[in-house]
Amino acid sequence: MNYILFDGPARNALLPFTYTRPVADIRIGILTIREKWEKYLGYTTTTITEEYLSEKYPMVEMEHNVLINSSVLPNEKLVEMVKNLRNNQAIFYEDDVVAFYTSDTQEEIDLESYEVVEYHGELITVEHTWDIFSKNGAAIEADFELMTKDRKSIPISNTNNVVCAENIFLEEGAQVEFCTLNASTGPIYIGKDALVMEGSMIRGGFALGDEAVLKMGTRIYGPTTIGPHCKGGGEITNSVMFANSNKGHEGYLGNSVLGEWCNIGADTNTSNLKNNYDQVRVWSYETEGFARTGLQFCGLTMGDHSKCGINTMFNTGTVIGVSANIFGSGFPRNFIPSFSWGGASGFSTYLPKKAFETSRVVMKRRGIEFTEQEAAILEFVFEETKKYRKN
């Protein structure tokens, strides 16, 4: 069977992360949504996404296909239902389509004519940016079970102070010495060739991706994910870093999500609680206004390739787009459009040519080429987000 992940109606609510990736490539828990589905299904997947992303994330259609809503995270029960789908059948969860069967002979898809197969039970869905951190604990637990079933962790060094060792898994090549690992509040997963430096204190749930690093004395409050090739330091609470991003120094990051190729300057702090303890509102690209999150704790949302200087201060619920560069004293506004350059005193446009120069250098340090394909995606985002920039 051929499985295709489609963005679904949540795509715009998941901006700025879906400016540069399909919904399927959002990381929550240990794995991306695509990686979860592929592990459960035992097949690779392709993607239906925005046209400007389709060269990097192509769709492959075959004679028989099952299309899956990328906003829905898999579990054993759901995957079994997906595998058993037949012609003219669709799985629904409440009023939302989860998956449906198609063939290459169908001229159009009319889900109203499909036989409805209802899913009953709990599902984890990612429909807003704040779902990524607020549902991260459940996602870590599910991924931990999926990835460690019938497998054995490498030995945990006796230099460490360990609570609930049975809830800790270290992949081959992981290095953890002279640290505190408390998995009584959630599992702790340390990826292949990852490094946790001395003095780090980790309270699960926690996931550290392959070849990622925690600097000396890092304090982690779960549920937190530091993705592959990231660096973490200082104090981090209930946050998700996708991949290749750095928050390597002192400062506080709480209830936040960072995309790829982000960098947080030393002693940067994010506010995650309003002074009046009211529910947090954040910028919504979908409504082009501020949306209620229903959360009392909500910090920073930062799109790919964005960076901030040392001692930056972010207000509660700040949203930063793609390829922004923030610096200077004071609190910048709590919505910073893509390709913005500046801070509390004002912003100018960060022209793509200059932004791309930085991206080339940053990516080259990790042995990754900044391709023309990547540049074309970012050029599209620059044009698409012009309306949010005042100059």
N, C-alpha and C positions, 0 to 999 in steps of 0.2 A: 504494500500500500504506500501511496505517496501522501505525506503530511505537509500541509502548508499552514503557517501561522500568519494570521491577518491582524492588522492594527486595531480594528474595531472602533466603537464610538468614543472610547476614552483617550484616543490619541492626543487631541488638543488639550485635554485636561492634564496631560502628562508633559507638556512643554515646560521648561526648555529642553528636557532630556530627549524628547522625541524630535527635536530639530535635527539631531545628528545621528539618530538610530531608530530602528523600528521599536515598537513596544516590547517585542520579544527579547530584545537585547538589554533591557533594564535588569540590573542586579538587585536581588532582594534575597536575604538569607545567605547561603554560601554561593549559590550558583545564579546565573542569569535565568530568566524565564525560559529561553530557548534551551539552555543546557538541561534544565529540569525535564522538559518535555522529551528531549532526545534520550535522556537516560531512562526514563520510564518506558518510552515507546520502543527503544532499541533501533531507531532509525534517525538519519539526519533529516533536517527540515529546511524548507525555503520559506520565503516571505512575500506577502502582499503588503506593500507600504506605499509611501508617497513616491511619485514618479522621479523626483530628483535624487532619491535615495536608492532607486531600483538597480542602478549599475553596481553599486557596492553590495546591495542586498537583493539579489535577483530572485525571481519566482520561477520555479520549474513545475510545469503542469504535465501530468501523464494521463493515461486513459481513465484511471480511477483515482480520485483524490478525496482526502478528508481535510476540510478547512477548520482551523481551531482558533478561537478568540484568544489572542495573546495576553489579555488582561486577567485571564483565569489561570491560576497555578494548579498543576496536576496533583492528583493523589491516586492511590491504587484503584479505588472504586471507579473514579472518573475515567482513568486510562482504559480500564477494562470495557467500559461503555463505549469509549471512542473506538477502540479496536473492533468492537462488534457492530459498528454502524453499517447499515446497508443502504442501497439505493433509495433515494427519496426519504431519508430519515434525518432528523436533526435533534440534537440534545439541547434542552433548555434548562436553565436554572432560574426559577421564578419567571421573570419576563424577558430574560436576556438569553440570546443564543450563545452556546458554548462551542458547539462543533456541528458540522453538517457534511454530508456526503455529496460529491459531484462527479460527473463524468465529462469527458472532453466533447461529448455529443450534445450536451445541454447548451442551448443558445442563451438562456438567461436563468437566473436563480430566483425563484419565487418561494420564499420560506413559508408563506401561508399555505402553500399546497403540500408541504412536507408533513410526514407523520411525525408527531412530537413525541420524543422520549424525554421524560422529565427526570432530572437529577434531584434527589432528596438527600439532604445532609449538609455538612459544613463545607464551604469552599473559601479559599483565600483569593481575593481579587485585588488587583492594583488598578484603581480608577482615578486616583488623585496623587499628586506628588508626595503628599504627606503620608499616604498609605505605605510608602517605601520604608520609612523608619517606624511608623506606628504598628505595622504588621510584621516587622522584621523578626521579632522573637519567635512567632509561630513558624515563619519561613525557615529560620535557622534550625529549629527542632525537626521539621520535616526533612530538610536537606541532610541533616546530621544522620538521621535514621536511614535515609536512602543511600548515602555514600559510605557508611561504615558497617552496614549489615553484613554479617558473616566475614568481616575483616578484623584484623588485629592492629592496634596502634603500635608504632615503635615504642620502646621503653621510655618512660618519663624519667629524666635524671633525678637522682635523689638529692641534688642540690636545691630542688624546688620545694616550696611549701604548697602542698596539694590538698584540696578538699574535693571529695567525690571523683576519684581518679577514673572510675568506670564511665564517667560522663565526659571524658577528655580523649581526644584522638589526635595524634601527631602523625602526619604523613612522612614518607621517606625523605630524609635530608633536613627535616625541621630541626632547628636548634633552639632550645629553651633551657637556660641555666640561671639559677639564683633568682627565681621569680615566684610570685604568689599566684596560684591558679585555683580559683574557687568556682567549681561547676555545680554548686548546690542550687543555684538559681537559674541554670540553663547550661546546655552543652558548650564545650569549648573545642573548636576545630582549628588546628594549625596546619596550613597547607604545605605542599612539597617545597623543600628548600627555603622555607620561610625562616626568619630570624626574630626571636624575641630577646632583646638585650636585657642585661642584668638589672634587677631592681624593679622591673615592670610588675604591676599589679592588675590582674584581670579577673573581673567578676562576670560570669556568663549570663546569658548566652553571648558567644563571641565566635566570629569567624575571621581568620587571617588567611588571605589568599596566597597562592603559590608565589614564592620569591618576594613576598612582602616583608616589611621590616617594622618592628616596634622599637623605637629608640629607648635608651636607658631611662628608667624611672617613669615610663608611661603609665597613666592610670586609666583603665578602661572600665566603664560601667555598661553592662549589657542592657538590652540586646544591641550589639554593635557589629558591623561588618567592615573590615578593611580589605579591600579587594586586591587582586593580583598586582604585584609590582608597585604597590603603594607604600608610603612611609607614614607612620603614625607616631605622635609624640604629645607630651603635655597631658591634658585631661580631655577625654572623649566619652560622651554619654549618648546611648541610643541613637547612633548615627550610621550612615552607610556611605562608603566611598567606593565608587564603581571599579576603577582600575587606573593604574599609572598616575595617581594623584598623590600629593604630599601635604600632610599637616604634621611636619616633623619636629616642631618646637613647642615651647611652653605656650599656654593660652588655652581657651576653653571652646570646644565644639560640642553643642548639645542639640539633640532632636533635629538633626540636619542631614542633608543629602548632597554629596559632591559628585559630579560626573567624572569624566576622564580628562587627564592632562590639566587638572586644577592645581594651584599651589596657594597655600595659606601661609602668610608671612608670620614671623616670630612674634609671639605675644598678642596675636589676634584673638579677639573674644567675640562670641556670638551670644546675644541675649535670646533665651528661649522661654521667658516668662515675663508677661507684662506687669508693670508696677501695681496695677489695680487688680491683677489676677483674673482678668477677663479672658474670654475665649479669643484666640488669635485669628486674625484675618490675613490672608495672603493674596498677592496679585494673581489673577486668573487670566491666562491667555485666551481661554474659551469665551469668557464674558467681557474681557477687557475692563475689568473692575476688580474690586477686592472681595474675595470669597470667604465665607465662614468655614473654618476647618472643623469646628466642634471640639478643638483641642485647647487645653490650657497651656501645654508646652509645645512650642514649634519654633525652630531656629532658622537656619540658613538653607536655602535652595540655590545651588550654583551649577550652571550649565558648563559643558565641556570647554576646555581651553581658557577658562577664566582664572584670574589671579588677584591676590591682594597683597599690599605691602605690609611692613611690620607695624604692629600696634594698631591695626585696623579694628574699628568697633562697629558691629552690625546690630541694628535694631531687631527686635523680635519679629519673626516671620519675613525676613528679607528674601527677596527673589532676585537672582542675578542671571542674566541670559548667557549667551555663548560668546566667548572671546572678549570678555570685558576685563579691564585693568583698573583696580580700585586702590587708592592710596591717599595719604594725608590724614590730618587730625579731624576729630568730630565724627558724628554719625552720618554716613551718606543716606540718601532716601531709601525707602524699603522696597522699591522696584527699580532695578538698574537694567536698562535694555542691553541687548546684545551689542557688541562692538562699541562700548562706552569706555571713555578714558577720563579718569578724574576721581573726585570724591565729594565730601560735604560742601566744598566751595563751588562745585559745579562740574559739569561733564562736557567733553567734546567728543567727536566721532573718532573712534580708533579705526583707522583705515585698514582694509584687508591686507594691503601690501606690507604694512608694518607688523600687523598681527601675525601674518604668515611667516615672517622672518623669525619671530620668537618661537612659533610652533615648530619650525624646522629644527631649530637648535635644541629645543626641549625634547622632541621625539628622537632626534639623533643620539642623544645621551643614553637612550634606552635601546639603541640599535634598530629603531623603526624609522622608515622613510616617510616624510610628509609628501604624499603623492598628489598628482594633479587631480585625481579623483576626490581626495579629501579637500583640496582647495576649491573644487567646483561646488561641493556641498556647502562649504562655509560661505562662498560667494553668494549662493542662493539664500542662505540664512541672513546674510548682510542686507540683501535687497528686500527680503520678506519682512525684516524688522525695522526698516527705515521709519515707518510711521510712529514708532515709539521714541525715536531720538529727535531732539529738538533742533539739532544742527548737523 
